[in-house]
Amino acid sequence: MIVCEPSGHFFALHTAHTTYQMAVDEQGHLLHLYYGPRTDASAVVLPPHKDPGCWPNLLPQEWPAPGLGDHRAPFFEPEFADGTIAADLCFESAEVRPGKYSLPGLPAFWAQDPQGETLSITLTDAAGLTVQLLYGVIADCDLITRAAVIQNTGSAPLTLRGVPSFSLDLPRKDLDFLTLDGDWAYERTPHRTPLRPGVQSVGSVCGIPNHFHNPAALLCTPDATETSGECWGMALVYSGNFRIQAEQSNAGVRFAAGIEPYHFAWILAPGESFTTPEAALVYSNSGLGGMSRCFHTAIREHLIRGKYRDMSLKRPVLINSWEACYFTFDEEKLLALARAAKQSGVDLFVLDDGWFKGRNDDTTSLGDWAADTAKLPGGVDGLCRKINDLGLDFGIWVEPEAISPDSELFRAHSDWALQIPGRATLPIRHQYTLDFSRDDVREGIWQQLTALLDSCPIRYLKWDMNRSLANVYSAALPAARQGEVYHRYVLGVYDLQQRLIDRYPDLLLENCAGGGARFDCGMLYYSPQIWTSDNTDALSRLTIQYGTSLFYPPCTMGAHYSAVPNHVTGHVSDPQARMAAALSGTFGYELDLTAYSQDQRAELREWSAFYQEHGALIRSGTLYRLCPPDGFGSAWAIAAPDSSQAIVFAVGAVLDGRSLPLPFAAQGCYEAEIRQTGAETSRCVQDGEALRAHGLPLPNLHSTLPGYICYLKRSSHS
């Protein structure tokens, strides 16, 4: 619910449990007042003005602008034609609309009336600048979104050198900053540190969010735990260069995020406007878990679109050919793998890298999206028909944004690659990046993709992106507009993925970027799942998936059961541990099943059946992180909203005979089904009150990395 006082100078955004308040002061500046537990109090208490020479530096400004007294680190930097970088933005008008706003060409959370509302506030600068602040309220998820439209209302060009998606001034200083950081194969590891005076920030200049930092972060009180304490979480709905920063000053803490200012300079001619990516905000006073569950619900119900938004709809159990074959295969090897997969309960066969002409290693052929008939005599369509005859659906891997120097496409269109005139182009991973800021380049790739997808019933497409951007220069733009290329590139990726899902509404699109380098809300607007990491080791995945779950729900995480020793870490873990990690996401296999015996495949078939039986619960249930990963183990649970059923997963050192309190168990008796192996289970009855008060008893297991999976269902006799 959005409240706008008759004077138009006080605004309150109410969700089910939170309130966000703003007001306009005597000078016409929009100030932030409050973001916390829901309150219906409407008394406006504005911060006192100090000496006019210093007060802007102390005021909690809703959209901070540089050059006129606010000396905190600037994010918004409009440069006027005379070289001035300054703005004095004053309130002009406000409007409340039913339904949540959308952003043309950009992904955003969505909600129709009465689920969503929009507040639009217009600020103006007399020099010729208007900023329209957009606030979306999705009350049932406790989600507030922010974006802005900046318009040049002057008579001369204006250049934006920095644009935030949001800025939030909080009065307290004693806060912790939690970010999700890492590297290839170790993405989204949580790092939490107390704020110190000055600016702390994370971000990316790679053209994609990258493996090193995720475009989501939070501030929290020092006492915040999984179940208590205050959290202010933020996730950018964006898949390019970004910056998230927190600045502690004498006025409190300023939390802001948006497009990374490096190599960003967007020219606005008179009358033109620029729309920022969206930022999604959640406040919780019930700890990290409460914040996470708000984001999970919002992403499932108000970001993911299309066929697979229905969490009760089966997601296929898939086998990916990569770790079984790498580049070395022919049609018969693939069919043998498919037959073994069918015996293991697999629904979908995915052909990974190496299927297109001349592709026998990673040095060639990207951009030539036609079958290598030396490997596939009948082409992709011939293989697809044979896979279908085995009773399996067919999927395929592509990397549409890349081009190999050794490719027919590059020899025909070398200017399609991002490259700086007069400088050598850097071939990261033996490949260049296509200039997706250009309509003609995207159209050329579109023609190849549609030819492939129209050739046979392809049910799944894995869209990969294996390098960061370099040599960022577009031959289609003049020198003065090269600062627009990074953002135009991201808009181009969004454009092509939107065209894909419009033309192929039943296609299951899974995004990937060298593993998890582009795991963000922007991508989830187009694909319901993202490959979480190239590291499928169960021990590593405990941390990777834990960190990911702080903002993103399990239904979005590509997670596969793979061989041991693991191909990335060399680590060996028990089958139950590998299953626990894989079953928590979108389940599949990443191994050579032809090496498995009939009995082993039968065991895997039981696990595949378990996922299909309980997949709706895994995708739509409520996640509880019971024991955070400590390098040796972890435990978590996914429960139905009404607590009628749940699955408890425990891995590693936590299996030492302890008990796990279960916050969702409350009444009646639960029938417990404990999965010891794929084919063997043990059953018992547990009292709900005892589970909540004393916990679920865990066994004392000893091995390299043991695992334990327990399905709980409230007894019909309760």
Secondary structure by P-SEA (a helix, b strand, c coil): cccccccccbbbbbcccbbbbbbbcccbbbbbcccccccccccccccccccccccccccccccccccccccccccbbbbccccccccbbbbccccccccccccccbbbbbbccccbbbbbbbbbbccbbbbbbbbbbbccccbbbbbbbbbccccbbbbbcccccbbbbbcccbbbbbbbbbcccccccbbbbccccccccccccccccccccccccccccccccccbbbbbbbbbccccccccbbbbccccbbbccccccccbbbbbccccbbbbbbbbbbbbcccaaaaaaaaaaaaaccccccccccccccccccccccccccccccaaaaaaaaaaaaaacccbbbbccccccccccccccccccccccccccccaaaaaaaaaaacbbbbbcccccbbbccccccccccccccccccbbbbbcccccccccccaaaaaaaaaaaaaaaacccccbbbbbbccccccccccccccccccaaaaaaaaaaaaaaaaaaaaccccbbbbbcccccccccccccccccccccccccaaaaaaaaaaaacccccccccccccccccccccccccaaaaaaaaaaccbbbccccccccaaaaaaaaaaaaaaaacccccccbbbbbccccccccbbbbbbccccccbbbbbccccccbbbbbbccccccccbbbbbccccbbbbbcccaaaaaacccccccccccbbbbbbbbbccccc
